[in-house]
């Protein structure tokens, strides 16, 4: 298996040319389902298996879980900014440096609990948003462009599925389950 496939097991994110209500609804359902799916994927793993990287030079399964909680917590905050401010500029963060911090070595259950709570609030917010709300946007200074909340919703649905595939992939390749 090549590095590109290990890094992007479901492919790179690509925003469809048009996004209909069904696609947006599916993305929200995927966001809602991630905490349970991730819990099911990691709960059978031993501590040493949780510390196994999903690819050579990549994060461990434990770090991936904590990264999802960190990243999706940032996403929730960015949504709230875009919904309450006129086209705010978000603050990027160094996800690699965050994944190297000591809290990424905490028990995986803590990352899963945080992810579950974030997704509970986030899903509630997403389900209450109007079509006009999804057209609101923020400016991403690293990407040097604006992103609508429609795009960001689809991107984070992909992001969760992307990291879930990292976990299920490393389990399938390395552990007899």
C-alpha positions in Angstrom: 0.0 0.0 0.0 1.5 3.4 -1.0 1.8 6.4 1.3 -1.0 8.4 -0.5 -3.4 5.6 0.1 -2.3 5.3 3.8 -2.7 9.1 4.2 -5.9 9.4 2.3 -7.7 6.1 2.6 -11.0 7.6 1.4 -9.4 10.1 -1.0 -8.7 13.8 -0.6 -11.6 16.1 0.2 -13.2 17.5 -2.9 -16.2 19.9 -2.7 -18.9 19.0 -5.2 -19.7 21.7 -7.8 -23.2 21.8 -6.3 -24.5 20.7 -2.9 -28.1 19.8 -2.5 -30.1 19.5 0.6 -29.7 15.7 0.6 -25.9 16.0 0.6 -25.9 18.5 3.4 -28.3 16.3 5.4 -26.0 13.3 4.9 -22.9 15.3 6.0 -24.8 16.3 9.2 -25.7 12.7 9.8 -22.1 11.7 9.3 -20.9 14.3 11.8 -23.6 13.1 14.3 -22.5 9.4 13.9 -18.7 9.9 14.2 -18.4 9.7 18.0 -20.2 6.3 18.1 -18.3 4.9 15.1 -15.0 6.0 16.5 -15.8 4.5 19.9 -16.7 1.2 18.2 -13.5 1.2 16.2 -11.1 1.9 19.2 -12.9 0.3 22.1 -11.5 -3.2 21.4 -7.9 -2.0 21.2 -5.3 -2.5 23.8 -3.2 0.3 25.1 -0.2 -0.8 22.9 -2.5 -1.0 19.9 -3.8 2.5 20.6 -0.2 3.7 20.5 0.4 2.2 17.0 0.7 4.7 14.2 -1.8 4.5 11.4 1.0 4.8 8.9 4.8 5.1 9.0 5.6 8.5 10.6 2.0 9.1 11.3 0.1 9.8 14.5 -1.0 6.9 16.8 -4.6 5.9 17.0 -4.7 7.6 20.4 -3.4 10.8 18.9 -6.0 10.6 16.1 -8.8 10.4 18.6 -7.5 13.4 20.5 -6.9 15.2 17.2 -10.5 14.7 16.2 -11.7 16.2 19.5 -9.3 19.2 19.1 -10.1 19.8 15.5 -13.9 19.4 15.8 -13.9 21.6 18.9 -12.2 24.3 16.7 -14.8 23.7 14.0 -17.7 24.2 16.5 -16.1 27.5 17.5 -15.6 28.6 13.9 -19.2 27.9 13.1 -20.4 30.0 16.1 -18.1 32.8 14.9 -19.5 32.7 11.4 -23.0 32.6 12.7 -22.6 35.6 15.0 -20.1 37.8 13.2 -20.0 39.1 9.7 -17.4 37.1 7.8 -14.8 36.7 10.6 -11.2 35.7 10.0 -10.5 32.5 11.9 -7.3 31.7 13.8 -5.5 28.7 12.4 -3.7 26.3 14.7 -0.7 24.0 14.3 -2.4 20.6 14.5 0.9 18.7 14.5 2.1 20.6 17.5 -1.2 20.1 19.3 -1.0 16.3 18.6 2.5 16.3 20.2 1.2 17.9 23.5 1.0 15.7 26.5 -2.9 15.7 26.5 -2.7 13.6 23.4 -1.4 10.8 25.5 -4.3 10.8 27.9 -6.6 7.8 28.0 -8.5 7.6 24.7 -11.8 7.6 26.6 -11.2 11.3 27.4 -10.8 12.2 23.8 -13.9 10.2 22.9 -15.9 11.8 25.7 -14.9 15.3 24.5 -15.7 14.4 20.9 -19.2 13.1 21.9 -20.0 16.3 23.8 -18.7 18.5 20.9 -20.7 16.6 18.4 -23.8 16.7 20.5 -23.7 20.6 20.6 -22.5 20.9 17.0 -25.1 18.5 15.6 -27.8 20.5 17.5 -26.5 23.7 16.0 -26.3 22.2 12.4 -29.8 20.9 12.6 -31.1 24.3 13.6 -29.4 26.2 10.9 -31.4 27.7 8.0 -30.2 27.5 4.4 -29.1 31.2 4.7 -27.0 30.2 7.8 -25.1 27.6 5.7 -24.2 30.4 3.2 -22.5 32.4 5.9 -18.7 32.2 5.7 -15.4 32.9 7.4 -12.0 33.7 6.0 -9.3 31.1 6.4 -5.9 32.9 6.4 -3.8 29.8 5.8 -5.9 28.9 2.7 -6.2 32.6 1.8 -9.9 32.2 0.9 -13.4 32.3 2.3 -15.3 29.2 3.1 -19.1 28.9 3.5 -20.5 26.8 6.3 -21.9 24.5 3.6 -18.4 23.7 2.4 -17.1 23.4 6.0 -19.9 21.0 7.0 -19.0 18.7 4.1 -15.3 19.1 4.8 -15.7 18.1 8.5 -18.0 15.2 7.6 -15.1 14.0 5.3 -12.6 14.7 8.0 -14.3 12.4 10.5 -14.7 9.7 7.9 -11.0 10.2 6.9 -9.7 9.6 10.4 -12.2 6.8 11.1 -10.7 5.1 8.0 -7.2 5.6 9.4 -8.3 3.7 12.5 -10.1 0.9 10.8 -7.3 0.6 8.3 -4.6 0.2 10.9 -6.7 -2.4 12.7 -7.3 -4.4 9.5 -3.6 -4.3 8.6 -2.1 -5.0 12.0 -4.4 -6.6 14.4 -6.2 -9.9 14.3 -9.8 -8.9 14.8 
